[in-house]
């Protein structure tokens, strides 16, 4: 039934006239829609594949003499040929729908290195012979989590329609693999200190003070869309250079602020609380 709408014999034809896009004839003309009467067609296809390889090393000390800690390091590489993002209404981010394997690259969730260190300290250094010091210094508990991770992948996208398919949301720098750049790293330290005060009967009151990102590290980040394709930090534009009166359109220029972070994670936050158990 769709054949009655098809007025174009092939996707492309030959262009014999010189233009900016075709400085040396003949060239393949701009893509034509095989059924121009129809708009874009959305297809949901479960065809993407992903691979994950990782190595984790950890060391742990059980709670002994009021001290516990755990150290873990992970090296990993996540690879796929398409993000798992069912975002209805957004155009496809595959450059060539006939070759999804060409999208193979680091996953948008890939993080090559990650280190985590956590600890809890609840010492009780004083006993009956030091009643005053025991009441003041015993019963405190401190804990924390240190997290350090390498940057996540960023896509080298193009402004405009460099591949000529009338979709301005799927253009990547020619010859560059998907998610080939890396964003800023990340590190944060969260701390907690608490003291338990026992009262009459089963009632117990605990005072707590917590700090998130205690060192107030400026964890920069790049604003990336949910489909992991669009961003404002790794963007290129197509340019045309004239040499000897001849036009060469296949020039690509880096925009200002290349790989410059556009936002940041939360700064230091401090909070206090009281917990009553009964």
Secondary structure by P-SEA (a helix, b strand, c coil): cccccccccccbbbbccccccccccccccccccccccccbbbbbcccbbbbbbbccccccccccccccbbbbbbbbbbbbccccccccccccccccccccccccccccccccbbbbbbbbbbbbccccccaaaaaccccccccbbbbbbcbbbbbbcccccccccccccccccccccccccccbbbbbbbbbbbbbbbccccbbbbbbbbbccccccccccccccccccccccbbbbbbbbbccccccccbbbbcccccccccccccccccccccccc
